[in-house]
Amino acid sequence: MFKIAHIFGMRYFFTMKKIILFSFLLLLLSGCCFEDDVEVARYNLSEEELSLIPYTQGQEVIFMHSNGYEFVANVENIETEWERYYDFCEWFCCGQDYFSYEVKRVYMNSTYPSLNMRIRINESYYGDYHPMGVHFDINHRHFLSIPYDSSGTFVLDYTDAILYDSIVLNNKVYRCVVEKPFDFHMFTDDSTVVKPQSILYNSSGLLQIIMSNNETYTVQN
Amino acid sequence: MKHTPFRIRGLFIVSVVTMFLSSCGEPLEGTFNICDEAKIYMVDTTITSFSFVDNFGITESFYMHSRTWYEQHLYYYISGEAYFQHFGVAYSSSLNDFFFMVTMRADDEDTFMEIEWNQRERFGYYFLQNKIEATPKPNMEFIDSLAIQGVTYYGVIKIDYSSVVTQKDPLTPLVTYFAAKYGLIRFDVNENIWLERVSQ
């Protein structure tokens, strides 16, 4: 009698084990996506857009503080990459449509003052897709964005930027210069804190950083 | 020889009893405040920002973090029936992105102060034991008063790594001056770059 019960129990055990295993596999497979995402468009950066960040890898850009201190900012890295943009999707997102867009990032750093500057086009600091903008930040703390059109011309309507036909810095004339205030500063909204207030920028790149106490960092070469 | 088993058993019992007794001391009770020697170095946290100027004339601003947990704190850490006073404040700088933090923690015997740069370099000091906890160990000096940019600060602690290291990373100062009530008043990034406080 015991033997029969024992055999019946073992069979029951093995059947249950198979059911559990099968259910587990089914659960695993249900989470898989067998459909490839579909690229519906591809936006590459034009030559005009690429020229908005005119730096070369290894370039040394010399800046001078308004009180005379000179320092070098090194162009340490230049990246051009393809990113994907997906519409927002919650829960089960499989085989989604996306478009690809090209981004360019330039990293320029100085030792003292310690300025880690990023200049990016076609990618916003929100991490979302905001095309047609030169995005600039210092030390991941101070951010601004300058919009441009498909011909690579800055579009300053509806912004707080100022466009100068020409401006003289260190006895050198620069044409079509944009003065753009910073859009926001991370971690502080204290107006007494001395912080970067705006930049001067044109097709030569970053020309000047203007601080809130009117100290400046001006390009020398 | 015939008493040996009894001796071993006796030793075993004594050890167990000793172990038992050592683990059940009086539970700590009471309120342990930051000691008077340390209390004067508790920074006035109503000053939420202040400026420095370096030896090249470049202005740097420090500000208390907003919207982050380590902006400032003064509370009692509770452990059983014991209350230990803790204090801390942290600042970032607007240009170079320096990060400076000071904390004080009272325990039943002492108050431990920790000064931290850039969330990497930590200097610790026990006020009553007069003991430094840092690697490498810097020179520490208590200065009665020090004039910085026309302002005299009293009760200044100087923490000086210059004789033990030549250069830390580019943003970690070799020398730090920390004043009672006001906190950071001067720091030397290296022997060529130093910054002094210009606003209280």
Boltz contact constraints between the chains, C-beta under 6 A:
constraints:
  - contact:
      token1: [A, 65]
      token2: [B, 58]
      max_distance: 6.0
  - contact:
      token1: [A, 67]
      token2: [B, 57]
      max_distance: 6.0
  - contact:
      token1: [A, 69]
      token2: [B, 56]
      max_distance: 6.0
  - contact:
      token1: [A, 111]
      token2: [B, 170]
      max_distance: 6.0
  - contact:
      token1: [A, 112]
      token2: [B, 193]
      max_distance: 6.0
  - contact:
      token1: [A, 113]
      token2: [B, 95]
      max_distance: 6.0
  - contact:
      token1: [A, 113]
      token2: [B, 96]
      max_distance: 6.0
  - contact:
      token1: [A, 114]
      token2: [B, 96]
      max_distance: 6.0
  - contact:
      token1: [A, 114]
      token2: [B, 171]
      max_distance: 6.0
  - contact:
      token1: [A, 139]
      token2: [B, 97]
      max_distance: 6.0
  - contact:
      token1: [A, 187]
      token2: [B, 65]
      max_distance: 6.0
  - contact:
      token1: [A, 188]
      token2: [B, 63]
      max_distance: 6.0
  - contact:
      token1: [A, 190]
      token2: [B, 49]
      max_distance: 6.0
  - contact:
      token1: [A, 190]
      token2: [B, 63]
      max_distance: 6.0
  - contact:
      token1: [A, 192]
      token2: [B, 49]
      max_distance: 6.0
  - contact:
      token1: [A, 193]
      token2: [B, 49]
      max_distance: 6.0
  - contact:
      token1: [A, 193]
      token2: [B, 61]
      max_distance: 6.0
  - contact:
      token1: [A, 193]
      token2: [B, 63]
      max_distance: 6.0
  - contact:
      token1: [A, 193]
      token2: [B, 94]
      max_distance: 6.0
  - contact:
      token1: [A, 194]
      token2: [B, 51]
      max_distance: 6.0
  - contact:
      token1: [A, 194]
      token2: [B, 59]
      max_distance: 6.0
  - contact:
      token1: [A, 194]
      token2: [B, 61]
      max_distance: 6.0
  - contact:
      token1: [A, 195]
      token2: [B, 94]
      max_distance: 6.0
  - contact:
      token1: [A, 213]
      token2: [B, 59]
      max_distance: 6.0
  - contact:
      token1: [A, 215]
      token2: [B, 59]
      max_distance: 6.0
